[in-house]
Amino acid sequence: MSFGKKGVVPGQSGAMSPTVRVAGPRPAAPIRPAAPDPHAAQREAFLAAERARRASSGEEQEQMNIPYPRRQAPSGGYGLFGDPAKRTLMLAYVYWYFCSPLGVHRFYCGAKETGYYQMALFLGGLAIMLIWPPLGLLSLGAWFVWIIVDLFLIPGLMRRFKAEHRPDYGEVFA
């Protein structure tokens, strides 16, 4: 038994072996020069004029090196919960489960105003419960229904919040 080339008898050189076609990529066709681009000169002139305009208008060079502008809070950060791109739906549900009386899940999803309303409805319901229990129970019942509805609204809130804070690539490709 021989472990050499197939079809070669021991003692015979490989040059006399039959030609075997191996499946694989075909050799590339010769590359033809591309047809001249009729708009190349116009494009180059436009880019040169745009660079000159930016240089003369005093736009910062640093701004031109940034791939896209990041939207941040005025303080330079994103607040208590961090970068909106890193927020997860799972953590929003954890906040809903453990901190729903304070509306923390709504703050996490970017709905601050309704988060304040939800917190006020819960705390107001507790306070009214001490004064007139039927009205307190009614407001706590409304809060409870809102919390259950939030179970289904959280994905949409999170999707809308992330879409609002997504980087704007329009300025890069404009």
Salt bridges, closest charged atoms under 4 A:
ASP37 OD2 - ARG43 NH2 2.73
GLU50 OE2 - ARG53 NH2 2.61
GLU50 OE2 - ARG54 NE 3.74
GLU59 OE2 - ARG53 NH1 3.87
GLU59 OE1 - ARG54 NE 3.96
ASP83 OD1 - ARG70 NH2 3.05
ASP150 OD2 - HIS105 NE2 2.74
ASP150 OD1 - ARG106 NH2 2.58
